Amino acid sequence: MPRMRTIQEAAAELKQSDPNTAVTAYAIRQMVLNGTIPCIYAGKKRLINIDLLEEFLSQKGRFDV
């Protein structure tokens, strides 16, 4: 089952695993709005798969942004 998180929760989880991360909730939101990271809507909330986000960030050179 995918680990779905809101943008704020995803940012907090990244911050917890890497306290010095430069990835903010705003940056994640921009990735969602640009279509770089897929999301689903639950009402007004945007949910993202945290595993896909981490994979994207760890393989940044392999994707065209």
C-alpha positions in Angstrom: 0.0 0.0 0.0 1.4 3.4 -0.9 2.4 5.8 1.9 0.3 8.8 1.0 1.0 12.1 2.7 -0.2 15.7 2.5 2.4 18.1 1.3 3.0 19.4 4.9 3.4 15.8 6.2 5.8 14.9 3.4 7.9 17.9 4.1 7.9 17.1 7.8 8.9 13.5 7.1 11.8 14.6 4.9 12.9 17.0 7.6 12.8 14.3 10.2 14.9 11.9 8.1 17.3 14.7 7.1 17.3 17.7 9.4 19.4 19.7 7.0 17.3 19.2 3.9 16.6 22.2 1.7 13.3 20.7 0.4 10.4 22.7 1.8 6.7 22.3 1.7 6.7 25.1 -0.9 9.1 23.2 -3.1 7.0 20.1 -2.9 3.9 22.1 -3.7 5.6 23.5 -6.8 6.7 20.1 -8.0 3.0 18.9 -7.7 1.7 22.0 -9.5 4.3 21.6 -12.3 3.4 17.9 -12.7 6.8 16.8 -11.7 5.4 14.7 -8.8 2.0 13.1 -9.2 -0.7 13.6 -6.7 -4.3 12.6 -5.9 -7.0 14.8 -4.4 -8.9 13.9 -1.2 -11.3 16.8 -1.1 -9.1 19.9 -1.1 -6.0 18.0 0.1 -3.3 17.0 -2.3 -1.8 13.6 -1.4 1.5 12.4 -2.7 3.3 9.1 -2.5 6.2 9.8 -0.1 8.1 6.8 -1.7 7.9 8.4 -5.2 9.0 11.7 -3.8 12.0 10.2 -2.1 12.9 8.2 -5.2 12.6 11.4 -7.4 14.8 13.3 -5.0 17.4 10.5 -4.8 17.6 10.2 -8.6 17.5 13.9 -9.4 20.0 13.5 -12.3 17.9 10.9 -14.1 14.8 13.0 -14.5 14.3 16.0 -16.7 12.8 18.8 -14.7 
